[in-house]
Every structure is written in C-alpha cells, then in structure tokens.
C-alpha cells in the first residue's frame, strides 16, 4: 500500500493492474497494407479485445515504400477469438 512520504509504490496496489503473465502477446496479423491493420484493430477493440499494432513507424526507415510488413499483436488468451473475428470479416494476413 502507498504510504505518504514513500517514494515506492507496488504495482500490485494499482487498481486495474494486470499481472505480467497475461501480457504475453501473439502475432495475429502480418501485412504491408496499413488499412488492414487499422480495420482489424477497430474490429477487435469493438469486441473488447485489446490489440497492439507493431512496426507502424518502420516506414520512416524504409522510405514509405511499404516493403516491411506491419504486425498486429493480441494477448495470448484472446488469440482464438481474435482469429475468429478477423475470419468472419474476411481479413487475412499476407503469407
């Protein structure tokens, strides 16, 4: 518990803190099409599944050519449901 005057607060005392074990992320989608990433993120968050797009700012390094694929990550326990949601909406990553 946080005590006045203390400079340290345990993360377990923070309301809504999720233990580290449930932060394991899995790759759901890999594509060079930024619109697929945006649409998939919107669909998943609408269903209550948090999604984290990765490699979005790689276009700075590649020169905005769209060569490097972007990835969409979800929590391990949400992976099955997230795949089902994307399949329902006809979104598939590049092979």
C-alpha positions in Angstrom: 0.0 0.0 0.0 1.2 3.5 -0.7 2.3 5.5 2.3 2.6 9.2 2.3 6.2 10.2 2.1 7.2 6.9 0.5 8.8 7.1 -3.0 7.9 3.5 -3.9 4.5 2.1 -4.7 4.0 -1.6 -5.5 2.4 -2.3 -8.9 0.0 -4.7 -7.1 -1.6 -1.7 -5.4 -2.5 0.0 -8.6 -6.2 -0.5 -9.5 -6.7 -2.5 -12.7 -3.1 -3.8 -12.7 -2.8 -6.9 -14.8 -0.2 -9.4 -13.7 2.8 -9.8 -16.0 1.8 -13.4 -17.1 -1.2 -12.1 -19.0 0.9 -9.7 -21.0 2.2 -12.4 -23.3 1.4 -11.2 -26.9 1.0 -13.3 -30.0 1.1 -12.2 -33.6 -2.4 -12.2 -35.2 -1.8 -10.4 -38.5 1.2 -9.5 -40.6 0.6 -7.3 -43.7 2.1 -4.4 -45.7 -1.4 -2.9 -46.0 -1.9 -0.3 -43.3 -5.6 -0.2 -43.9 -5.9 -3.9 -42.8 -4.1 -3.2 -39.6 -6.4 -0.2 -38.9 -9.6 -2.1 -39.7 -8.6 -5.2 -37.7 -7.7 -3.0 -34.7 -11.0 -1.3 -34.9 -13.0 -4.6 -35.1 -11.1 -6.2 -32.2 -11.4 -3.2 -29.9 -15.1 -3.1 -30.7 -15.3 -6.6 -29.4 -13.3 -5.7 -26.3 -10.1 -7.3 -27.4 -7.1 -5.0 -26.9 -4.8 -5.0 -30.0 -1.3 -3.5 -30.3 0.0 -2.6 -33.8 3.8 -3.1 -34.1 6.3 -1.9 -36.7 3.9 1.0 -37.7 6.7 3.6 -37.7 9.1 1.4 -39.8 8.1 3.5 -42.9 10.5 6.1 -41.6 13.3 3.7 -42.1 12.1 2.1 -45.3 11.3 5.4 -47.0 7.5 4.9 -47.1 7.7 2.2 -49.8 5.5 -0.3 -47.9 8.1 -3.1 -48.1 8.3 -4.0 -44.5 5.2 -5.7 -43.0 3.4 -4.4 -40.0 2.2 -6.7 -37.3 -0.9 -6.8 -35.1 -0.4 -8.4 -31.7 -3.1 -9.6 -29.2 -2.9 -11.2 -25.8 -2.3 -15.0 -25.9 -5.7 -15.7 -24.2 -7.5 -13.6 -26.9 -5.8 -15.1 -29.9 -8.5 -17.7 -30.7 -11.4 -15.2 -30.5 -9.4 -12.6 -32.5 -8.8 -15.0 -35.3 -12.5 -15.9 -35.4 -13.4 -12.2 -35.6 -11.0 -11.5 -38.4 -12.1 -14.6 -40.3 -15.8 -13.5 -40.0 -14.9 -10.2 -41.6 -12.7 -11.6 -44.4 -9.4 -10.2 -43.1 -6.4 -12.3 -43.7 -2.7 -11.6 -43.4 -0.2 -12.0 -46.2 1.5 -15.3 -46.5 
